[in-house]
Amino acid sequence: MANVKLAVVYYSSTGTNYQLAQWAEEQGKEAGAEVKLVRIPELAPMEAIEQNPQWKEHYLATKDSVPEATINDLDWADAVIFSIPTRFGNVPGQVKQFMDQAGGLWFQGKLVNKVVSAMTSAQNVHGGQESTLLNFYTTMFHWGAIIAAPGYTDDAVFATGGNPYGTSVSVDGEGNMKEDVEAGVRHQVNRTVDVAKRFIN
Ligand SMILES: Cc1cc2nc3c(=O)[nH]c(=O)nc-3n(C[C@H](O)[C@H](O)[C@H](O)COP(=O)(O)O)c2cc1C
């Protein structure tokens, strides 16, 4: 039986989604997948990044150490876990720009049956976690992807706040996560890999 190829594709300004993505990478390996962790490229100018010390610190810490995502990663993967922060209830521009590069793959039907699942964060508990995931998943419907949302398939989902669309977390002003969502991330990854196995063999 071939191993599931899992891409963990994230964007993060201040580190939250990087942490979620790192847990996902670790769990993907644990679940027996071949895993790539890749970072959606930053598009903001340095003047903007420098306005926020946490953003600057995180940008400098990851810009050379985490490989940049390309659409080849989407082509390569059987399954993709995305982790993206909310921007006014929607996906960050950096993420939209990345996804919009996938038109060629989409046109060739290469995104059909990708098993996908997404995670998010916001500053407020009701700050747009659910709408961000739903807005993001619209693109997945157009791909013909299989969305392996967590639903309420494990107690870990309740512990994260019960978002059935994907693990979500709120962060305080210092960038600390307010809920303990690690188990929820791990469950979401296990479920995504498990669903993907049914499509590749
Ligand atoms: C332009 C912008 C818009 C944002 N909009 C919201 C929002 O509507 N609601 C909210 O709770 N947080 C909002 N946030 C906070 C981010 O979602 C939060 O900083 C992010 O989830 C942290 O993830 P990261 O550390 O991976 O960057 C916004 C942040 C920015 C920069």
The ligand as a Gaussian input file, in Angstrom:
#p B3LYP/6-31G(d) Opt

LIG

0 1
 C       -5.846000      42.596000       8.142000
 C       -6.244000      41.752000       9.319000
 C       -7.564000      41.442000       9.524000
 C       -7.949000      40.674000      10.616000
 N       -9.274000      40.421000      10.802000
 C       -9.668000      39.815000      11.937000
 C      -11.050000      39.665000      12.218000
 O      -11.923000      40.089000      11.460000
 N      -11.399000      39.034000      13.372000
 C      -10.473000      38.552000      14.255000
 O      -10.851000      38.011000      15.275000
 N       -9.143000      38.655000      13.993000
 C       -8.728000      39.282000      12.861000
 N       -7.393000      39.427000      12.613000
 C       -6.423000      38.804000      13.527000
 C       -5.742000      37.605000      12.862000
 O       -6.670000      36.666000      12.384000
 C       -4.757000      36.954000      13.805000
 O       -3.725000      37.875000      13.999000
 C       -4.233000      35.679000      13.206000
 O       -5.239000      34.708000      13.237000
 C       -2.999000      35.142000      13.887000
 O       -2.486000      34.096000      13.087000
 P       -0.935000      34.041000      12.697000
 O       -0.199000      34.208000      13.998000
 O       -0.741000      32.697000      12.101000
 O       -0.647000      35.152000      11.747000
 C       -6.981000      40.198000      11.522000
 C       -5.633000      40.500000      11.307000
 C       -5.262000      41.280000      10.223000
 C       -3.810000      41.612000      10.042000

